[in-house]
Amino acid sequence: MYVFSYFCIVNRKICFISLLMLLICFVIAVMWYYSSIPYYKPAIEQTGLTVKSYTDDSIRIAYIGDSWADRHRFMPHVIDSILCENTRLSVKVKAAGVGGLVSKEIYYSIFNNDEVKNIIEWGPSYCIISAGINDTNKKMGATYYGENMRLIISLLLRYDITPVVIEIPYYDIQSSFNRMDVMTKLRAVRSMIWTGSLIDCIDNYVRSYDEMLTKNNWQDKVVTIRRNQWNPDGYNDSRLIYVDDKMHLNVKGYFVLDSCIAMNLKFTFDNRDVIAR
């Protein structure tokens, strides 16, 4: 009888501990769920910029965004050189970016990062935007990316700045996922579950961007630098234009991309001249 009572007490303790653990897991899951909601919400529209305006013929080009924009500051001046030679106008390029930023953070950086804000308030004619690599790498969601790009483009158009969007490029997204440490990979997996993103989700995010342009009738107001214009063979030739991490451009890569951007802008100038005539 004593042994039976003892086992009943032990079983009740085990049941109590098990129920307590389940309750703790449930509370953690609920907290995880609700803490994730703001993280995956797009940016909220901001105001408060004072953008200069000019009447001269000089061409001012801003380059903002993630690490691709940040690293551009240290690259040869390809865009301005090509445009100066082809337009005979004064061309100035200013770049500022922050490595690791997703599209929502890039939008907010226009207001909260002094360097980025100063470049926009400088009053550029064009603004090159590098965004989306970190969105796809962190699996933030195609709708999230599309909405944040809408906010960035809408802001620039409001100040008569032509957006020049670099389409999310080919990069070794699988290798980037494999290199993540345990906690970063867990966050990425959580995001994949939350947003329905696959490891290689680039095409879905590009599709969301294109749908956003069409919905807002911005196809003729935004210059999009398509990845197959400057990297037509996809990742097959990316070894020649990327550094060892297979995610960032080397000097040759910037030369190829910047040359493509410059020729797209030249085409834009030529069309405006035809319309003006």
Secondary structure, 3 states (H helix, E strand, C coil): CHHHHHHHHHHHHHHHHHHHHHHHHHHHHHHHHHHHHHHCCCCCCCCCCCCCCCCCCCEEEEEEECHHHHHHCCCCCHHHHHHHHHHCCCEEEEEEECCCCCHHHHHHHHHHCHHHHHHHHCCCCEEEEECCHHHHHHCCCHHHHHHHHHHHHHHHHHCCCEEEEECCCCCCHHHHHHHCCHHHHHHHHHHHHHHCCCCCCHHHHHHHHHHHHHHCCCCCCCEEECHHHHCCCHHHCHHHCECCCCCCECHHHHHHHHHHHHHHHHHHHHHHHHHHC
